[in-house]
Amino acid sequence: MPLEFLRRRGGGRAASKGTPQASGGPSPVPEEAVAQSHHLRLNLAARTSEGVRMAPNPALMGHVPELLLEHAKSEIEVVQPRPTELGMASPSIIRADEAGAWLQAHGSASPVTRHALWVLESLDAVDPTYDTFAVALLDGEVDTSGYPDYAAIVGGIAAHWDESTGDLILRGVVGWGGRGARGDTDRTAGRILGRLLGSILESGDAIGRLTVERRAAGGIRCPHCGYGAATRLTVFCPKCGMRMAGS
C-alpha cells in the first residue's frame, strides 16, 4: 500500500513548523486599568460642654490647670492664645504656609498636646486665637514616641474672656481619633466630659452656666493684643480680657 499520504502529512507539519504564523490585529484596549486601591480613613471626634461663667477674679486664669489634676494621665500643658501674626496657622499639611505657621506656634509642645490640637482644631472644637487651653491625656495609651493612639482621649479645659462683661468663661473639651475604629470611646468621652464640667462647677468660683456661641472675628481690634473682636459692640477682648478702645 503506498504511503504517500503519510509523507504529505509529515511534510505539511514540518512546513508549518518552519513557517512563521501570521500576526493578528492589535490587542484591544481595556476599558479599565488593572490597579491597586489605596485608602486612608481618619475618624476624628470631639465634644465640648456648655460654658460656665466664673466669678470676676483676675488670678483665676492661673488656677485653670488645677481643675484638671485629678483627670490627667499625663503632664498638663497650658496652650496660650496664638500671637496675632500667626493667626493664619492651621494643622493642614496641604496648605504649606498655614502648616508652617502652626508648627512655629506649637512645634515645641509635647506629642499629646500637638495631637490634641490637631484633632480639636480640625473639628473647630477650640479656637486657638483666643482660647487658653489646659490640655492632657485623659484616657487611653500612647505609643513609644509618646503620641496617643486612635482610642485615646485627650482634652481639658478651655478658657476665654466674655466680650460683654469681661468674665472668665470655662468649658470642658475632649477629643479623640486617628486611624482605627471608634469602638466605645464615645461613651467614655461623655463620662470624662461630665467629670470635667463637674470640676468646674465645684471649684467654688462658678456663677452659672451659659451657652457660648463662638463668632468669627470682624469688628474692632484690641489695643493690647491686636485680636479682632466679633462686633463693634464688644466691650472686653475675648483673648486677653482688656477693655476695648472706645467702649
Secondary structure, DSSP 8 states (H G I E B T S, - for coil): ---HHHHHHHHHHHHHHHS-----------SS---------EEEEEEE--EEEE-S-GGGGGGGGGGGTTT-SS--EEE----GGGTT--S-TTSHHHHHHHHHHHTTS-HHHHHHHHHHHHTTS--TTT-EEEEEEEES-B-TTS-B-TT-EEEEEEEEE-TTT--EEEEEEEEEEEES--TTHHHHHHHHHHHHHHHHHTTS-EEEEE--------S-B-TTT--B-SSTT--B-TTT--B-TT-
